[in-house]
């Protein structure tokens, strides 16, 4: 497993730290993990975009993770009703990453997948 197979995202919200880790080391699918305050609260294997939900002391949190057609995370957001807050891409230690989100398409593929999930 190469470190490039993993992506990490984080946002502080309502007194909790919400983290997302993606593992794209498998050839046909990715594993997405949702952590709140360092505790694993949800995990899913997916081939497409996914939503994960988990509990925090302040209530339920939901994140949405979008993957590009050829892999790689194109978007990771905290979902608050109809509002989406972008999560910071961070390195394994939680420091803000210099790597930009992969947004190499025009969003059309993502919109189609959003309609499905």
N, C-alpha and C positions, 0 to 999 in steps of 0.2 A: 504494500500500500504506500503510495507516494503522498507526501503532504499536500500536493496539488489536488488530490482527490477530495479534500475536505474544504468546506467553507464555514465561516463562523460569523454570526450576527448578534448584536446586543442592543437593547434599549432599556432605559430606566423608566418605569411607569408605575404610578400609584404606590410608591414606596417599595417596589420590588424590581429586581433585575430580571428581565426576560431575555433568554438566549435561545438561539437556534443554531444547530449544527447539522450540516449536510455531509453525507458520506457517499461519494459517487464512484467508489472503487469497484462496485459490481458493474458488469458490462451493460446490462439492460435496465437497471433500476437504481434508484437512489434511496438511501435511508435518511429520514429527516427526524431529528430529535428536538423536542421543546423542553427547555429547562426553566424553572422559576426559582430564583435565589439559589442556584446551583443544584437543585433537585430535579431529576427527570420526571416530567409529568405526562408526557405523551411521546409516542414514537410511531412512525409509519414508513412502510416501503412503498415507493411510488415510481411510476414511469412518466408521470405528467405533473402538472401543478397540484399542490395539495394544501389543505387547511388542517391545522392542528389546534386543539383547545386544551386548556388545563386550568387548574385553580390557583389563585393567589390569595393571600389574606384579604385583599380588597375585592375579590370576586373572580369571575371567569375571564381568561384571556384567550384570544384567538390570533393566530398568525397565519399568513398566507405566503407560500413560497412558490415562485415561478421558475421554471427551467427553460433554457433556450432549446431550440430544435436539435442542436448538436451537443447538448449538455451544458452544464454550468448554470449557476443561479443568476437569473436576470433581475429578480426582484424578491425582496423579503420585507414584509410589512407587518406591523401590529394592526389588527382590525378592531376599530372601535365604532360599532354600528355601521354607518355608511362611510366613515372616515378611515383612511389608511395612513398610519405613521411609518415612514421609512425607517428601517433598522440599520444601524451603523455596521458596516463590514469591519470585523476585528480579526486579529490574529489569534492563534491558539491560546495565548496568555490573556486575551481580552483587551489588548491595546488596539486602538483604531488603526485599521489597515490602510496602506497607500493604494491597494488594488481597487480599481473602480469596479462597480457592478457591471456585469456583461449585459449591455443593452444594444446588441448588434442587429436587432431586427426592428421593424417599425411598430411593434406592439400588436400587430394583427394576429399572429399565432397565439399570443397570450390571451387576447380577447376571445378567441375561439375556444381555448381550453377553459377559460373562466366560465363560459356559458355551459360547459359540460359538467364542471364540479360545483 
